[in-house]
Amino acid sequence: MGDDKVTSMAPDHSAELDGSDPSKTHITLIENARNAADKEHNMTLRQGIKLYPKAIAWSLLISTCIVMEGFQVSLVNNFYAFPQFNKKFGVLTDDGTYQIPAAWQAGLSNGANCGSIIGLFINGWISERFGYRYTIIGFLIWLCGCITIFFTAQSVQALLAAEILCGVPWGIFQTITVTYASEVCPVALRGYLTTYVNFCWGVGQEIGIGIIYAMLKREDQWAYRIPYALQWIWPLPLGLIIFFAPESPWWLVRKGRLEDAKKSLLRLTSLNRETDFNADETIAMMVHTTALEEKMTSGASYWDCFKGVDRRRTEIVCMVWAIQNLSGNSFSNYSTYFLKQAGLSENQSYGFALGQYAINMVGVFGAWGLMSIGIGRRSLYLYGLCGLCTMLFVLGFLGLVPESHRNQSSIATGSIMIGWALVYQLTVGTVAYSLVGELSSRRLQIKTVVLGRNLYNVVGIINGVLTPYMLNPTAWNWSNYTGFFWGGIAFLCIIYVYFRLPEPNGRTFAELDVLFERRISARKFATTDVNVFHETVEEKVLNEYEKSAYVRELTYRSMHNKSI
């Protein structure tokens, strides 16, 4: 690539360029963008790993923010089966045990969701204005203060306040990690790095359940305060590491900071002549995609997500997120409480939950394996839903087992839930993170993913109200019959996915833009040929690129056949 540094234009170079035909600058840009797109299409997984090892490392580190959220989410839902927690914050029931009332279970579980909705909408504005790094660092500082409320809480009302306040940064981390992962890597790595976010959820949940399991023998207040205190482990080291992370080059291009974008891209890559990587060409591809999207999209506000072509993209992203909660996921989140009500002991319930969350992590690697052999995101998502729907109905039928065989049916229920968790993580739970990062446009990605995740949270709030009543013995007490309800909802989701979810596998962002702009049927996305360089683009973006010192240097080198 010759000299990788971005240098200022020398005066004599300017004189030569000022008299040249401006259209040649556009031709050079489009040719460079085409070269970069071709190289991405031909790049193998192994080549991508060798070329982008630093991008992989930074993406994995930033995705670790989700470990914190998975940890806390597992605490609140699984504390409902925790005797010490129930004794402190619950009420005495007729059978002599303590229970958190269903209304307060719904309130606590939904508190974080409410805070996340606020945080998500804030993220749609603040991360696009200040960048991903500073947004994450700022809200890690916020989180440190809010964890104090959890640790010192003496009432269920204080816990609710802590859930809402901590929900704000959790909402931001939910989307910004996926967006960063999708923007710092090539097509060959995109599916793996975006779905790794789901692995982080599993890690956090496994740590949370493991800590609760270790605390079961304690009888004092530290049994639940220690898990809360351990949340302080994460923010400080993560904030220090992320301070040195490179900003997303796509974000820098959208801001017109092309020189900074190239510097960031070079920090994300390593020298690898095998792929003939050229940073200038990759920046040109980003500029071309931005220009293409500006031609297709009138603005970059939340309202623009519901206009024209982007309306369909927003709808699909929203449903991909929502279906995670409509296919029984919220049911699974209450696994320890559900299994306890189904007849298992506390130790058995938490033992099954540990296995379930371990499968959550293993399932991500299984999904990677399925994607690596060529199975598309749409196929994984669709057939995974079919498997989840079937198992939910099996759970419902297990509720018909006579009371005399309750222990056997409880073990079968736990086993089915572990099987459900495996299928979920191999398909819907993992692949959704890749789909939402790919199906939204670059220009509106943050806001589209925010809207989708907010629908996920709204559905989660509804589920958070219904599920405690379904499972709580002092309320509806549906137990296994809850599987019939979620199985029916999952069947409706299968119909939607078949007709509406397209296949983004192997497509560049620009190609996806054109496929949506042409309104190609979801079932024909994978087979439709498209040439993005025959499309018209926004002239203003190219003119800005042309005026920059960066592109002047690039054009000068190309005109004089110099190495780039």
Buried (B, 14 or more C-beta within 10 A) or exposed (E): BEEBEBEEBEEEBEEBBEEEEEEBBBEBBBBBBBBBBEBBBEBEBEBBBBBBBBBBEBBBBBBBBBBBBBBBBBBBBBBBBBBBBBBBBBEEEEEEEBBBBBEBBBBBBBBBBBBBBBBBBBBBBBBBEEBBBBBBBBBBEBBBEBBBBBBEBEEBEBBBBBBBBBBBBBBBBBBBBBBBBBBBBBBBBBBBBBBBBBBBBBBBBBBBBBBBBEBBEEEEEEBBBBBBEBBBEBBEEBBEBBEEBBBBBBBBBBBBBBBBBBBBBBBBBEEBEEBEBBBBBBBBBBBBBBBBBBBBBEEBEBEBBEBEBBEBBBBBBBBBBBBBBBBBBBBBBBBBBBBBBBBBEBEBBBBBBBBBBBBBBBBBBBBBEBBEEEBBBBBBBBBBBBBBBBBBBBBBBBBEBEEEEEEEBBBBBBEBBBBBBBBBBBBBBBBBBBBBBBBBBBBBBBBBBBBBBBBBBBBBBBBBBBBBBBBBBBBBEBBBBBBBBBBEBBBEBBEBBBEBBBBBBBBBBBBBBBBBBEEBEBBEBBEBEBEBBEBEBBEEBBEBBBEBBBBBBBBBBBBEEEEB
